[in-house]
């Protein structure tokens, strides 16, 4: 579910959804604003997958929350 496998393609694994999320996060955004951008992406699918991918990105330090906005962290 997190990483691609024989049965889960890369774009449907959470790491792939996270990559899509990061590609649409051009600047600080609200959760609802980012969801509105991503809801039409076929590999994101549901809000649940969006939240799981967001949690994964937060846990690995790729995104952070500042003043109620999601921001990319410097890497």
DRENVEX-588912 format. One record per residue (C-alpha): residue number from 1; residue in one letter; y, x, z. Coordinates in Angstrom, 2 decimals, always signed. Example, Ala and Ser with C-alpha at 12.3 -4.5 7.8 and 13.67 -1.06 7.14 Angstrom:
BEGIN
SITE   pos   code         Y         X         Z
SITE     1      a     -4.50    +12.30     +7.80
SITE     2      s     -1.06    +13.67     +7.14
//
This chain:
BEGIN
SITE   pos   code         Y         X         Z
SITE     1      x     +0.00     +0.00     +0.00
SITE     2      x     +2.44     +2.81     +0.77
SITE     3      x     +1.16     +5.26     -1.84
SITE     4      x     -0.32     +4.44     -5.25
SITE     5      x     -4.08     +4.20     -5.52
SITE     6      x     -6.61     +3.38     -8.18
SITE     7      x     -5.84     -0.32     -7.69
SITE     8      x     -2.11     -0.16     -6.84
SITE     9      x     +0.18     +1.20     -9.58
SITE    10      x     +2.99     +3.56     -8.67
SITE    11      x     +5.75     +1.04     -9.30
SITE    12      x     +4.10     -1.53     -6.99
SITE    13      x     +3.39     +0.82     -4.09
SITE    14      x     +6.03     +0.84     -1.36
SITE    15      x     +7.09     +4.36     -2.30
SITE    16      x     +7.79     +3.10     -5.84
SITE    17      x     +9.71     +0.09     -4.52
SITE    18      x    +11.67     +2.51     -2.32
SITE    19      x    +12.53     +4.62     -5.37
SITE    20      x    +13.83     +1.51     -7.11
SITE    21      x    +15.83     +0.65     -4.00
SITE    22      x    +17.37     +4.13     -3.89
SITE    23      x    +18.26     +4.01     -7.58
SITE    24      x    +20.27     +0.80     -7.01
SITE    25      x    +21.98     +2.07     -3.86
SITE    26      x    +25.04     +3.68     -5.44
SITE    27      x    +27.24     +3.34     -2.36
SITE    28      x    +27.24     +1.71     +1.07
SITE    29      x    +25.92     -1.86     +0.76
SITE    30      x    +24.93     -4.74     +2.98
SITE    31      x    +21.29     -5.72     +3.17
SITE    32      x    +21.99     -9.01     +1.41
SITE    33      x    +24.03     -7.27     -1.31
SITE    34      x    +21.24     -4.82     -2.03
SITE    35      x    +18.66     -7.60     -2.03
SITE    36      x    +20.75     -9.56     -4.55
SITE    37      x    +20.71     -6.52     -6.84
SITE    38      x    +16.97     -6.01     -6.47
SITE    39      x    +15.58     -9.55     -6.39
SITE    40      x    +15.22     -9.66    -10.17
SITE    41      x    +13.34     -6.34    -10.32
SITE    42      x     +9.68     -7.14    -11.09
SITE    43      x     +8.16     -4.40     -8.92
SITE    44      x    +10.18     -5.40     -5.81
SITE    45      x     +8.87     -8.94     -5.89
SITE    46      x     +9.42    -10.51     -2.50
SITE    47      x    +11.89    -10.02     +0.33
SITE    48      x     +8.99     -8.86     +2.49
SITE    49      x     +8.27     -5.94     +0.14
SITE    50      x    +12.00     -5.15     +0.05
SITE    51      x    +12.09     -4.98     +3.86
SITE    52      x     +8.91     -2.88     +4.06
SITE    53      x    +10.28     -0.41     +1.50
SITE    54      x    +13.61     -0.30     +3.37
SITE    55      x    +11.79     +0.42     +6.63
SITE    56      x     +9.80     +3.19     +4.96
SITE    57      x    +12.98     +4.79     +3.60
SITE    58      x    +14.61     +4.57     +7.02
SITE    59      x    +11.60     +6.14     +8.72
SITE    60      x    +11.52     +9.11     +6.35
SITE    61      x    +15.30     +9.56     +6.67
SITE    62      x    +16.28     +8.62     +3.11
SITE    63      x    +18.64     +5.82     +4.22
SITE    64      x    +20.60     +5.03     +7.35
SITE    65      x    +22.68     +2.17     +8.75
SITE    66      x    +26.37     +2.88     +9.39
SITE    67      x    +28.82     +0.14    +10.40
SITE    68      x    +26.33     -2.51     +9.28
SITE    69      x    +25.90     -1.01     +5.80
SITE    70      x    +22.92     +0.75     +4.26
SITE    71      x    +23.83     +4.26     +3.07
SITE    72      x    +21.87     +7.06     +1.46
SITE    73      x    +21.54    +10.14     +3.60
SITE    74      x    +22.39    +13.57     +2.27
SITE    75      x    +19.31    +15.48     +1.32
//
